[in-house]
Amino acid sequence: MDASELQAIGDALMRIVTPGMTPKELVKAVRKEHPGVKKKDIARAAFHAIIANADQDPGKSRNLQAFALAERTQQSE
């Protein structure tokens, strides 16, 4: 995955994420815009979006952080 794809998925995550959204719902919503993207790449893009947007929208950044951490923990088990 190149940087432009990572940025595009990160932008989609920032638009889509809402409080209380489950990781499964978030993955499904992102895949509507980016068919075939792997969960691992969505988690990577979430970390990128957190870093890029933390100061602009702390609430969405916290929601993405929870998602990204949950996905990374799941993948390592």
Beta strands, then each sheet from edge to edge (+ up, - down):
end
